[in-house]
């Protein structure tokens, strides 16, 4: 979810647009402008942070696989296990749980299983997991494209209305019927985006 700074930027942008709209469209238009700006800004910011988080997760999976592979190579070369594990823990990616590495250490120490072999298998697991997630994200791409189209269509409609010689912004912000239409459209878009988001999350959630 967006952080506090993101919320403040969204609120400031929406407030600026509502203050700008007030002299032209009155109080109802200012409220409608504030609502529309808030919904679209929040939706865009959530989409941006979602994509940013996915990229960061991908990079950290790659870093984890490389760290475990390096650890396995060090152990095979005869490095002292405790120091090597401690160094790997200090550089472990923050988004990934450390439990799997702890399991490798515990199995090796308690059961005498070679830690290098376990680390090699764990590195293979991270690489496989990254490939699976990449496939899932590729499958979710059409849904994300649908969400983007859902956001872009109203702006396309407004542009077409201007092309026909009308003033859709004035109608939406300055008339009661336009306010109702704008409110209903924002509600339906919000429901659609929440629905798409829930589908994407259900696809990405591990089973």
C-alpha positions in Angstrom: 0.0 0.0 0.0 1.1 3.6 -0.5 3.1 5.1 2.3 2.2 8.3 4.3 4.3 10.5 2.0 2.4 9.1 -1.0 -0.9 9.9 0.6 0.2 13.4 1.4 1.2 14.0 -2.3 -2.1 12.6 -3.5 -4.1 14.8 -1.1 -2.1 17.9 -2.1 -2.6 17.2 -5.8 -6.4 16.7 -5.3 -6.7 19.8 -3.1 -4.8 21.9 -5.7 -7.2 20.7 -8.5 -10.3 21.3 -6.4 -9.1 24.9 -5.5 -8.4 25.5 -9.2 -11.8 24.2 -10.2 -13.8 26.2 -7.6 -13.8 29.6 -9.3 -15.1 28.0 -12.6 -17.5 25.2 -11.4 -18.5 26.2 -7.8 -18.5 24.1 -4.7 -20.0 21.0 -6.2 -17.5 21.1 -9.1 -14.6 21.5 -6.6 -15.8 18.5 -4.6 -16.2 16.4 -7.8 -12.7 17.5 -9.0 -11.2 16.6 -5.6 -12.9 13.2 -5.7 -11.9 12.4 -9.2 -8.3 13.5 -8.7 -8.0 11.5 -5.5 -9.4 8.3 -7.1 -7.2 8.5 -10.2 -4.1 9.6 -8.3 -4.5 6.8 -5.7 -5.1 4.2 -8.4 -2.0 5.3 -10.3 0.2 5.4 -7.2 -0.9 1.9 -6.1 -0.2 0.6 -9.6 3.3 2.2 -9.5 4.2 0.9 -6.0 2.9 -2.6 -7.0 5.1 -2.7 -10.1 8.0 -1.3 -8.1 7.5 -4.0 -5.4 7.5 -6.7 -8.0 10.7 -5.5 -9.5 12.3 -5.3 -6.1 11.1 -8.8 -5.2 12.6 -10.2 -8.5 16.0 -8.5 -7.7 16.0 -9.8 -4.2 15.2 -13.4 -5.3 18.2 -13.1 -7.7 20.4 -11.8 -4.9 19.3 -14.6 -2.5 20.1 -17.3 -5.1 23.5 -15.8 -5.8 24.2 -15.5 -2.0 23.3 -19.1 -1.3 25.3 -20.3 -4.4 28.3 -18.4 -3.1 27.9 -19.9 0.3 27.8 -23.4 -1.2 31.0 -22.7 -3.1 32.7 -21.4 0.0 31.7 -24.5 2.0 32.9 -26.8 -0.7 36.2 -25.0 -0.7 36.6 -25.7 3.1 35.4 -22.4 4.6 34.4 -22.3 8.3 30.6 -22.9 8.2 29.6 -20.6 11.1 31.5 -17.6 9.7 30.2 -18.2 6.2 26.6 -18.5 7.3 26.9 -15.4 9.5 28.2 -13.4 6.6 25.3 -14.6 4.4 22.7 -13.7 7.0 24.1 -10.2 7.3 23.6 -9.6 3.5 20.3 -11.5 3.2 17.6 -9.6 1.2 15.2 -7.9 3.5 12.0 -8.9 1.6 12.7 -12.7 1.9 12.3 -14.7 5.1 15.6 -16.0 6.6 13.9 -19.2 7.7 15.0 -21.4 4.8 18.7 -20.5 5.5 18.2 -21.2 9.2 16.7 -24.6 8.2 19.8 -25.4 6.2 22.0 -24.5 9.1 20.0 -26.6 11.6 19.8 -29.6 9.4 23.5 -29.6 8.8 24.4 -29.0 12.4 22.0 -31.5 13.9 21.8 -34.3 11.4 25.3 -34.0 9.8 24.0 -33.4 6.3 26.6 -31.6 4.2 25.7 -27.9 4.3 27.2 -27.3 0.8 24.7 -29.7 -0.8 21.8 -28.2 1.1 22.8 -24.7 0.0 23.1 -25.8 -3.6 19.6 -27.2 -3.5 18.3 -24.0 -1.8 19.9 -21.9 -4.6 18.2 -24.1 -7.2 14.9 -23.6 -5.3 15.2 -19.8 -5.4 16.0 -19.9 -9.1 13.0 -22.2 -9.7 10.7 -20.0 -7.6 11.8 -16.9 -9.5 10.9 -18.6 -12.8 7.5 -19.6 -11.5 6.8 -16.1 -10.3 7.9 -14.7 -13.7 5.4 -17.1 -15.4 2.6 -16.0 -13.0 3.3 -12.3 -13.7 3.3 -13.0 -17.4 -0.1 -14.6 -17.0 -1.4 -11.7 -15.0 -0.3 -9.1 -17.6 -3.6 -9.2 -19.6 -5.5 -8.4 -16.3 -3.1 -5.5 -15.6 -3.6 -4.3 -19.2 -7.4 -4.4 -18.7 -7.0 -2.3 -15.5 -4.9 0.3 -17.5 -7.6 0.4 -20.2 -10.3 0.8 -17.6 -8.4 3.9 -16.3 -7.7 5.3 -19.8 -11.1 5.0 -21.4 -12.8 7.9 -19.5 -10.0 10.3 -20.7 -10.5 9.0 -24.2 -14.2 9.6 -24.0 -13.6 13.2 -22.7 -11.2 13.8 -25.6 -13.7 12.5 -28.2 -16.4 14.8 -26.6 -14.1 17.8 -27.1 -13.5 16.7 -30.6 -17.3 16.8 -31.2 -17.4 20.4 -30.0 -18.8 19.9 -26.5 -17.4 20.7 -23.1 -17.6 17.5 -21.0 -15.6 18.8 -18.1 -18.0 21.7 -17.6 -20.9 19.3 -17.8 -19.4 16.9 -15.3 -18.3 19.5 -12.8 -20.8 22.2 -13.1 -24.2 20.4 -13.3 -25.9 18.1 -10.9 -26.5 15.4 -13.5 -22.8 15.6 -14.5 -21.8 15.2 -10.8 -24.0 12.1 -10.5 -22.5 10.6 -13.7 -19.0 11.4 -12.5 -19.7 9.9 -9.1 -21.2 6.7 -10.6 -18.3 6.3 -13.1 -15.7 6.7 -10.3 -17.6 4.1 -8.2 -17.8 1.6 -11.0 -14.1 2.1 -11.9 -13.1 1.6 -8.3 -15.1 -1.6 -8.1 -13.5 -2.8 -11.3 -10.0 -2.0 -10.2 -10.5 -3.7 -6.8 -11.9 -6.7 -8.6 -8.9 -6.9 -11.0 -6.5 -6.4 -8.0 -8.1 -9.2 -6.1 -7.8 -11.5 -9.1 -4.1 -10.7 -9.5 -3.4 -11.2 -5.8 -5.2 -14.5 -5.8 -3.0 -15.7 -8.8 0.2 -14.6 -7.2 -0.6 -16.0 -3.7 1.2 -19.2 -3.1 -0.9 -22.3 -2.7 
